[in-house]
């Protein structure tokens, strides 16, 4: 049995800006955070004296923040850069997101932003708004998505090894370096308990509803689970903020923390698993009482899985994770209590019946993973689809057409998507596809050390 740390978060901070500043007169500055299309945090740092004005009037940021690639360069093909005059949109504070950021050397606060368009409607290229759009469509059918996010990550040494690769961190005593696979290890949790305890404390302070910390399948790898919330957007807000907490606290302890899908060539990748149930108007879990509804949701997720792959695996490194016998699904399949399938119905009490979507990497944008998962369920319900038979045993042995396992194939599948634009918005889909294609083009122009090693003196 794995050792679990108590990481239960408090309710979010709903104090008014005025009251928040009265409670914390020592603040030196406040970070206003806006997650971009890749989930990278952009924004502004303001003085506390500016907070009241921002709360009332918002703050301007360029719409091109959602046309940035992973390196921070504007992708002009999105139409959000020079061709539009790089124009601004107004951003407003997300209610309940104002909190302390206690890892800084000086007293700091933070709050999340969300962008609106010129007509005051939610800005369509913002992933947070994309998810809200899909949630509204599901609610129109009479169901509220309830989700939980599981995030895996690695702690790594700040210094590379002799080959230039990442390496596990030294233990806090500085004597040893983790080198063995010890899934669910209690000793690993004990060795890094100080780091995990501080993550716990910051989560509680920020109202991030986290629960179990588990030592995962490789040295230095951990998983933190967020609690189920009947507000999918808030659940993903917390997932994004949890990433910031983990990275900041890790740095304080002298470690690096990475949510790369596959940071180590020979070790397990890191996933973002998302659990979904649907609640009715009385808050009851309909999957628990209506198996046909659950199967329709499963069927829809399977039907949209291929065209959604780019949202679950958005980067070049994402596809390094997709290897046999690493608990990473490569086939569109489902099953009961089976960790080799893409959609798992976990064992447990009937009241907790849910679908665990296991395809996403830890490098994916949580808002977009959730949007694609809910869109799939919505598609299955609206079309009353039926899934194939559940998989028993190793899903890798099933005779099914594989999901895209190359970055360009996933981009092409997303560009040709038949159903996703209706759920996520065609404008967003166009921007996202253009950003990803631009990233591929830049990536493939680079000459790698491996190319020099293979070819420089041999041809």
Secondary structure, 3 states (H helix, E strand, C coil): CCCCCCCCCCCCCCCCHHHHHHHCCCCCEEEEEEECCCCCEEEEEECHHHHHHHHHHCEEEEHHHHHECCCCCECHHHCCCHHHCCCEEEEEECCCCCEECCCCCCCEEEEEEEEECCCCCECCCCHHHHHHHHHHHHHHCCCEEEEEEEEEEEEEECCCCCCCCCCECECCCCCCECCCCCCCCHHHHHHCHHHHHHHHHHHHHHCCCEEEEEECCCCCEEEEEECCECCHHHHHHHHHHHHHHHHHHHHHCCEEEECCCCCCCCCCCCEEEEEEEEECCCCCEHHHHCHHHHHHHHHHHHHHHHHHHHHHCCCHHHHHCCCCCCCCCCECCEEECCCCCCEEECCCCHHHCCEEECCCECCCCHHHHHHHHHHHHHHHHHHCCCCCCCCCCCHHHCCCCECCCCHHHHHHHHHCCCCHHHHHCHHHHHHHHHHHHHHHHHHHCCCCHHHHHHHCCCC
